[in-house]
Amino acid sequence: MNRQRALAVTAAGALATALSLAAGAAPVSAAILDAKAEAARAELVGEVSPGLIEELSDTFGITESEAYDRLAVEAVAADLLAEAPESLDDSFAGVWVSEDADEVFIATTDASDSTGIRADGATPVLVEHDLGALEDAAGSLDAISAEGYYGHYIDLRSNTLVIETADEAVAADAIEAAGIDPALVTVDAEAEAPQTFFVRGGDAYNIENSWRCSVGFSVRQGSTPGFVTAGHCGAAGDSVTGGEAAPGTFRNSVFPGSDRAWVAVGTSEVLYDDVNMYSGTRDVANSTQAAVGSSICRSGSTTGWHCGTVQAFNQTVRYAEGAVYGMTRTNVCAEPGDSGGSFISGNSAQGMTSGGNGNCSSGGTTYFQPIGPALSAWGLTLVTS
């Protein structure tokens, strides 16, 4: 995997220039990333389904070999995402994969981190705001509610907190009410209002014989089998009465606030450790979180299988039903009835479809509920291959 790399530069020009003059040249990190990616690729061969490679090739316009390269770099990025926050501590400002997935970036507020970042195979990016400061500001905005205010998320690449709204005046009022520094914020005043993806057409399961949603992932709570899905699909006690999924009952459900639920099914029901690709299946091996910029695919019974990339973590989404926190933002399309369905990156379960805007004809934005909070809150174990 031969790559040309240049040090990424942020809006903080002087600081970025200072970093570009520090430590070794970019090819040092490139060679290390290549070595790590080659090792990761060797593990992927034979484990990744041909259907996944074909879908990535179609989605990103790349060859089969380049699809394996992409997955390998994303695997390295996932490892760095788990390690970097602890190693950099207060200076950490995010990890992401480049658009063509041939480079991994780690942002920091401390130029002295450059050498260590390069030694890990990543390209250092010096920024003004650490991730903690942006997360604190986002937390202050969580308490703000106003008509035309659709939510907010942290954009790692621009090192800013993005407010999505119907107009800039609404955003200005929210910034003032939250008491945060306007320098941390950029405003998207052309955002569309999000909506939860309820039912249209054939779905994976019916709730109370009235509406439909899609299965997320097979799980167990002790010896009790079941599956996770979106919280807005049903309340605790609601019955799953038909469709492709086994009959069952919503044991726990949270919406708004979060958008997660789990359904218990009969003890004799078989749980599958895979996801329906509508042209085959994808094995589920773990729930390792994918980095921003990584490829990700969604399965839903209305629109089937679609792929794109992870855009941001910890998005606050303000639906008409109430605010939902901690969502992951993607550019994968979805439509009503896809709610609750699987988001998966490689063979790693990521979460359950929540809502968004747009459709699978013109494209759109879709948010998903990360699977981790559901597993930990209710003592669930993901069924894996």
C-alpha positions in Angstrom: 0.0 0.0 0.0 2.0 3.0 -1.3 0.8 6.3 -0.1 1.8 10.0 -0.3 1.2 11.8 3.0 1.4 15.4 4.1 0.9 16.8 7.5 -2.8 17.8 8.0 -3.3 21.5 8.8 -6.1 23.0 10.8 -7.5 26.5 10.9 -5.0 27.2 13.7 -2.4 28.0 11.2 0.5 29.0 13.4 0.1 26.0 15.7 -0.2 23.6 12.8 2.9 25.0 11.2 4.8 24.5 14.4 3.8 20.9 14.5 4.7 20.4 10.9 8.3 21.4 11.8 8.5 19.1 14.8 9.6 15.4 14.9 10.1 13.2 11.8 8.7 13.4 8.4 5.3 11.9 7.4 6.7 8.9 5.6 7.8 7.5 9.0 4.2 7.1 10.2 3.2 5.9 6.7 5.6 3.0 6.9 4.4 2.1 10.3 0.8 2.2 9.3 1.6 0.1 6.2 3.1 -2.6 8.4 0.2 -2.6 10.8 -2.3 -2.6 8.0 -0.6 -5.5 6.3 -0.8 -7.5 9.5 -4.5 -6.7 9.8 -5.2 -7.5 6.2 -3.6 -11.0 6.7 -6.2 -11.6 9.5 -9.1 -10.4 7.3 -8.4 -12.7 4.4 -10.7 -15.7 4.8 -12.8 -14.0 7.5 -14.5 -11.3 5.4 -17.4 -12.4 3.2 -17.3 -11.8 -0.6 -20.6 -9.9 -0.2 -18.9 -7.3 2.1 -16.0 -6.8 -0.4 -18.5 -6.4 -3.3 -20.6 -3.9 -1.4 -17.6 -1.8 -0.4 -16.3 -1.9 -3.9 -19.7 -0.6 -5.2 -20.1 2.0 -2.5 -16.7 3.6 -2.7 -15.8 2.8 -6.3 -12.8 0.7 -5.5 -11.3 -2.6 -6.5 -11.5 -5.8 -4.4 -7.9 -5.4 -3.3 -8.5 -1.8 -2.3 -11.6 -2.9 -0.3 -9.3 -5.2 1.8 -6.8 -2.3 2.2 -9.6 -0.1 3.5 -10.8 -2.6 6.0 -7.2 -3.2 7.2 -6.6 0.6 7.8 -9.9 0.8 9.6 -8.9 -2.0 11.9 -5.7 -0.2 12.8 -7.8 3.0 13.4 -10.2 1.1 15.7 -7.2 0.0 17.8 -5.8 3.5 18.0 -9.3 4.8 18.9 -9.2 2.5 21.9 -5.6 3.5 22.9 -5.1 7.2 22.1 -7.5 8.8 24.6 -5.6 7.2 27.5 -2.1 7.7 26.1 -2.7 11.4 25.2 -5.0 12.2 28.1 -6.1 15.9 28.2 -4.5 16.8 24.9 -6.5 14.2 22.9 -8.9 15.6 20.3 -10.0 12.6 18.2 -9.1 9.9 15.8 -10.4 9.6 12.2 -9.7 7.8 8.9 -9.0 9.8 5.8 -11.7 9.9 3.1 -9.8 7.4 0.9 -8.8 5.4 4.0 -5.1 5.4 3.3 -4.3 7.4 6.4 -5.2 7.7 10.1 -5.2 11.0 11.8 -4.9 11.7 15.6 -5.6 15.3 16.7 -3.9 16.8 19.8 -3.5 20.1 21.4 0.1 19.4 22.4 2.8 19.5 19.7 5.0 17.3 21.8 2.7 14.4 21.2 3.8 14.4 17.5 6.6 11.9 17.8 4.5 9.3 19.7 1.6 9.7 17.3 3.8 9.1 14.3 5.4 6.1 16.1 1.8 4.6 16.3 1.4 4.9 12.5 -0.9 8.0 12.5 -0.5 11.5 11.2 -0.6 14.1 14.0 -3.0 17.1 13.6 -2.5 20.0 16.0 -5.8 21.7 17.0 -6.9 24.4 19.4 -9.6 22.5 21.3 -9.2 19.2 23.1 -12.1 16.7 22.9 -13.0 17.2 26.5 -13.7 20.9 26.0 -15.9 20.2 23.0 -17.7 17.5 24.9 -18.3 19.8 27.9 -19.8 22.4 25.5 -22.0 19.8 23.9 -23.2 18.7 27.3 -24.2 22.3 28.1 -26.2 22.4 24.8 -28.0 19.2 25.7 -30.2 21.2 28.1 -31.3 23.6 25.4 -34.6 23.1 23.5 -36.1 25.4 21.0 -38.2 25.2 17.9 -36.0 24.8 14.8 -33.0 23.5 16.9 -32.3 20.0 15.5 -29.3 18.9 17.5 -25.5 19.1 17.6 -22.4 17.0 17.2 -18.6 17.3 17.3 -16.8 17.4 14.0 -13.4 16.0 14.6 -11.9 17.2 11.3 -12.8 20.9 11.9 -12.3 20.7 15.7 -15.7 22.3 16.3 -19.1 21.7 17.8 -21.6 21.8 15.0 -25.1 23.1 15.7 -27.9 21.9 13.3 -30.7 24.4 13.1 -33.3 26.0 10.9 -31.6 29.4 11.1 -28.6 31.1 12.6 -30.6 33.1 15.1 -31.8 30.0 16.8 -28.2 28.8 17.1 -27.1 32.2 18.5 -29.8 32.0 21.2 -28.8 28.4 22.1 -25.1 29.4 22.4 -26.0 32.3 24.7 -28.4 30.2 26.8 -25.9 27.4 27.2 -23.1 29.9 28.2 -20.5 28.4 25.9 -17.7 30.0 23.9 -18.9 30.8 20.4 -15.4 30.1 19.1 -16.1 26.4 19.8 -19.1 26.4 17.4 -20.0 26.3 13.8 -23.6 26.5 12.6 -25.3 24.4 9.9 -28.4 26.5 9.2 -29.5 24.4 6.3 -30.0 21.2 8.3 -33.2 19.2 7.8 -35.4 18.2 10.7 -34.7 14.6 11.8 -37.4 12.0 12.2 -37.5 8.5 13.6 -37.8 5.8 11.0 -41.1 4.2 11.7 -43.0 1.7 9.5 -43.6 1.6 5.8 -43.7 -1.7 3.8 -42.5 -5.1 4.9 -40.3 -5.1 8.0 -38.6 -7.6 10.2 -41.1 -7.7 13.1 -44.5 -6.3 14.1 -45.3 -4.6 17.4 -48.8 -5.1 18.9 -50.1 -5.9 15.4 -49.9 -2.2 14.7 -46.4 -1.1 13.5 -43.2 -2.5 12.4 -39.4 -2.2 12.9 -36.2 -4.1 12.2 -34.1 -6.4 14.3 -30.7 -5.2 15.4 -28.5 -7.9 16.8 -29.0 -11.2 18.6 -28.3 -11.1 22.3 -28.7 -13.1 25.5 -29.5 -12.0 29.1 -28.2 -15.0 31.0 -30.1 -17.9 29.4 -32.8 -15.7 27.9 -32.4 -15.2 24.2 -33.5 -12.0 22.4 -32.4 -9.1 20.2 -31.7 -5.4 20.6 -33.5 -2.8 18.5 -34.6 0.9 18.7 -36.4 2.1 21.8 -38.9 4.2 19.8 -40.1 0.9 18.3 -41.8 -0.3 21.5 -42.3 0.2 25.2 -41.5 -2.3 27.9 -44.3 -4.9 27.9 -45.2 -4.5 24.2 -45.5 -7.7 22.2 -43.7 -8.7 19.1 -46.4 -10.5 17.3 -45.2 -11.4 13.8 -42.9 -10.7 10.9 -39.6 -12.4 10.3 -38.5 -12.3 14.0 -39.6 -14.8 16.6 -42.5 -13.7 18.8 -41.4 -12.0 22.0 -41.8 -9.1 24.5 -40.0 -5.8 24.9 -38.3 -6.3 28.3 -36.6 -2.8 28.5 -36.9 0.3 26.3 -35.6 3.8 26.6 -36.8 6.7 24.3 -36.3 9.6 24.2 -33.0 10.3 26.0 -31.5 7.2 24.3 -33.0 5.0 21.6 -32.4 1.5 22.7 -34.5 -1.6 23.6 -34.2 -5.3 23.9 -36.8 -8.0 23.1 -36.9 -11.4 24.8 -38.0 -14.3 22.7 -38.8 -17.9 23.6 -36.1 -20.1 25.1 -36.3 -22.5 22.3 -35.7 -19.9 19.6 -32.5 -20.0 17.6 -30.2 -17.0 17.6 -28.1 -16.3 14.6 -24.7 -14.7 14.9 -25.0 -12.7 11.6 -26.7 -9.8 9.9 -29.0 -10.1 6.8 -27.3 -8.4 3.8 -30.2 -9.2 1.5 -27.7 -10.9 -0.7 -26.1 -13.1 1.9 -25.2 -12.6 5.5 -22.4 -10.9 7.5 -21.0 -12.6 10.6 -20.9 -10.6 13.8 -17.5 -11.2 15.6 -17.5 -8.4 18.3 -18.7 -4.9 19.1 -15.4 -3.0 18.6 -16.1 0.7 17.9 -15.1 1.9 14.4 -13.3 5.2 14.1 -14.7 8.3 12.4 -14.3 8.0 8.6 -14.6 4.1 8.7 -16.9 2.3 6.3 -20.1 1.2 7.9 -23.2 -0.7 6.5 -26.8 -0.8 7.6 -29.4 -3.6 7.3 -33.1 -2.8 7.4 -36.1 -4.5 6.1 -37.5 -1.6 4.2 -34.5 -0.6 2.1 -32.2 -3.6 2.7 -28.4 -3.2 2.8 -26.7 0.2 2.3 -23.2 1.5 3.2 -21.3 4.7 3.8 -19.0 6.1 6.5 -19.1 7.2 10.1 -19.2 11.0 10.4 -19.3 11.8 14.1 -19.9 10.4 17.6 -22.1 11.6 20.4 -24.6 13.5 18.3 -27.5 15.0 20.1 -30.6 14.6 17.9 -33.8 16.6 18.7 -36.8 14.6 17.3 -40.3 15.8 17.7 -40.7 13.2 20.4 -37.8 14.5 22.4 -34.0 14.8 22.5 -31.8 11.7 22.1 -28.1 11.8 23.2 -25.0 9.9 22.3 -26.0 9.0 18.7 -23.5 8.2 16.0 -23.9 10.1 12.7 -23.5 8.5 9.3 -24.1 9.3 5.7 -25.8 5.9 5.1 -29.4 6.3 3.8 -32.5 4.8 5.6 -36.2 5.0 5.5 -39.2 4.4 7.7 -39.3 0.7 8.8 -35.5 0.5 9.0 -35.6 1.6 12.6 -33.8 -0.7 15.0 -31.9 -2.4 12.2 -28.2 -3.3 12.4 -25.3 -1.0 11.8 -22.1 -3.0 11.3 -18.5 -2.1 10.4 -16.5 -5.0 9.0 -17.6 -7.8 11.4 -18.0 -5.5 14.4 -21.6 -4.6 15.6 -21.9 -0.9 16.0 -25.5 -0.1 16.9 -29.2 0.1 16.0 -30.8 2.5 13.4 -32.6 5.4 15.1 -33.6 8.1 12.6 -32.4 10.8 10.3 -33.4 12.6 7.1 -33.5 12.0 3.4 -34.1 8.6 1.8 -32.4 5.9 -0.3 -33.2 7.5 -3.6 -31.6 10.9 -3.0 -29.4 10.0 0.0 -29.4 11.4 3.5 -28.1 11.3 7.1 -28.9 8.5 9.5 -28.1 8.3 13.2 -27.7 5.1 15.2 -27.8 4.2 18.8 -24.4 2.6 19.8 -24.9 -0.9 21.0 -22.6 -0.6 24.0 -25.0 1.2 26.3 -27.7 -1.4 25.7 -25.4 -4.3 26.4 -24.0 -2.8 29.6 -27.3 -1.3 31.0 -29.2 -4.6 30.8 -26.5 -7.2 31.2 -26.8 -8.4 27.6 -24.2 -10.5 25.8 -23.9 -10.1 22.0 -24.2 -13.3 20.1 -21.0 -13.6 18.0 -19.4 -16.0 15.5 
